[in-house]
Every structure is written in C-alpha cells, then in structure tokens.
Amino acid sequence: MPHISLPEGLPGISSGFAFRPETAKPMRDLAHVLLHENNTLCPAERELIATYVSTQNDCYFCHASHGAAATAHLGENAGTVDQVKHDFLQADIPGKLKALLVIAGQVQQGGKYVSPTSVEEARRLGATDLEIHDTVLIAAAFCMYNRYVDGLATWQPHDPGMYADMGKHLAEHGYTTPSGKS
Amino acid sequence: MPHISLPEGLPGISSGFAFRPETAKPMRDLAHVLLHENNTLCPAERELIATYVSTQNDCYFCHASHGAAATAHLGENAGTVDQVKHDFLQADIPGKLKALLVIAGQVQQGGKYVSPTSVEEARRLGATDLEIHDTVLIAAAFCMYNRYVDGLATWQPHDPGMYADMGKHLAEHGYTTPSGKS
C-alpha cells in the first residue's frame, strides 16, 4: 500500500505524477531530453542504461517499463534487454556501450565511484564527452526516479502486457505526453 | 580535474548546466518547485532536507550551497544548519521536521528503506501527504544532483564567502535564474 494517498489505478511513477503535476512536468521533461530527443547514443542504448541502473536499484516498475521501451526499440534483438539486466559484460552490445554501463554502475553506487580509468576506457572505445555526460546524468536521474517510485511505495503490478504497451508508447512518443499508463 | 571538458571557472553543478542547457532547464525547474515555490514546509526546512541528504551523500558543493541557502533563510538561527548536518535528532528544530529528515535519510539509502512506521510518525507529528511526498522527492532529487556533481568530478572550491553569496542568491531568487555562480 502506498505511504500516502496516491490516485488509484495508476501504476508506479504515474501515480506520483498525477498527485503532484508541478513536479511531474520537469521530471517528464528531463526524461524526454535524456531518453527520447536526438542524440548520438540511440534511444535503445539510453533505455538500456536506464534499465540497468533501475535493475541495480531493484526498482521493478522502472526496470520493467524502461526494459519494455528498450525492447520496443530493439525489435528482434530484444533478448539483449535481459542480458544487460543480468550480466551486461556478456551481452551482445558494442564495447562502447559496455564501457558506458560501467560508468552508469559507478554512478549508481555514488558520484565519487566514477573513476578516471573507466572514463578513459569509454573514450578509447569512441565515447564523446556529451555521451559520457548523458550517461552520468541518466544514471543519476534514475537514482531519483527509482527512489521516488519505491520511496512512495507506489502500486507496481506485474503484468507483462501492460509494460509492453507502455514500452511501445514511450518508444514512440517519449516522456512528455502521459499515456494514462506511463 | 573534471572527467569531461566542462566550462572553466563555474563551480559544481553550474558547469554541468552550462555544458548541457537542455538538461539544465528541467533540473533547475524541479529544484525551483521543490525548494522555492510556495509550500507548507518553509524554504528553510526544505533547504535543510536538501542539505542533510547532500551531507549523507558526501557532496561538498551541494551541502555547502544548500546549507548556505538554509543559513540565508534562517538568519540568526543559522547554527541549526551545522546541527542538522551532524546530528539532526539533537538539532533545535520541530519534531515534524526531524521525522521528515528520518524519511529523507531512508530515501538516501534507497526507496525501499522508507518504512510505514517512519511515515506514521511524521503524520502523527503533523506532516501532510504533500509534505511527505515532497520530502521523498527532495531526497530522491538530491540523490540525482549529488551524483551529477560528483560523477562529473566538477570543480568544487572551498570558499565560504562564495557559498554565502550563492546561498543568498538562491534564497532570494530560487533556482530558475542562473546567478553566474549557482
């Protein structure tokens, strides 16, 4: 049961967004820039970073919904999502993305865990400053979203079909337009 | 030295904001709603929650700047800021704020650490659902801001006068208008 009286029937973060529209707007806008707008990291890569951090933070709603968004972007390569959740070093993804996931995992532990060595390795594999910046900020932002979702004890149904629909909506429309579910 | 080529001479988060204005805007907007706009929790109380979480996350720039903003709001009671940083249970603050700081500390550890007992205690001492919501989100948001500031290894000078000026600017104008320093 949620810790406060959140609107019923809205899963995860959408209940917090409906409770407090004033904070929902900048939180949606930030996710939209980081995950949906044009970027040299493709949307699937950015959703995989969000999914990985949410898995490390053990936030079911976030890793299920962003995993579903990554799945919608990846199409026939959707098996990659589970690989990234469970052991990204063995996943069928480019070395640069693995190096960025290492940085994301360090951010999840705390900002000071990011090491010059891991940044150098990402750069050696082709990451730009902007890609490193966005990786740090996606990981940091999901340390917020995950804590918001679980810190309010939001309702988080385990319904694969619901997350698949949500993932398709997010992959297509991004984060500024509520779907009623996302 | 920062992990990426951030603009020089801008301390802490302001260098990240200058590097990526597209993400700066929603991050500034969120801080403005949470810390500066009208609220039944006064600005000093909300800045103390931000300061406490930033101290727990060991983020010098954030606990110095938001501690300075709290100081600017508190005036002659500014000694409270150090008390909250080091042992808030002994600080000269209302019981309700102590109960909210307990919740903020749980969020800092992870969303699932927030206990029904701590929420009940805050409610018993007069906290509303909106105040509990905003406490959870301030704490969650500073888990983002702190990781952003330290995850980029931003320049964080130790200059009390600079933070005092920044704190006064933030207390007066809030977070949507860059001061060139904040």
Interface residues (C-beta under 8 A of the other chain):
Chain A: H3 I4 S5 G16 F19 R20 E22 T23 K25 P26 M27 D29 L30 V33 L34 E37 N57 D58 C59 Q106 V107 G110 G111 K112 V114 P116 V119 D129 L130 I132 H133 D134 V136 L137 A139 A140 A141 C143 M144 Y145 N146 R147 Y148 V149 D150 G151 L152 A153
Chain B: H3 I4 S5 G16 F19 R20 E22 T23 K25 P26 M27 D29 L30 V33 L34 E37 N57 D58 C59 Q106 V107 G110 G111 K112 V114 P116 V119 D129 L130 I132 H133 D134 V136 L137 A139 A140 A141 C143 M144 Y145 N146 R147 Y148 V149 D150 G151 L152 A153
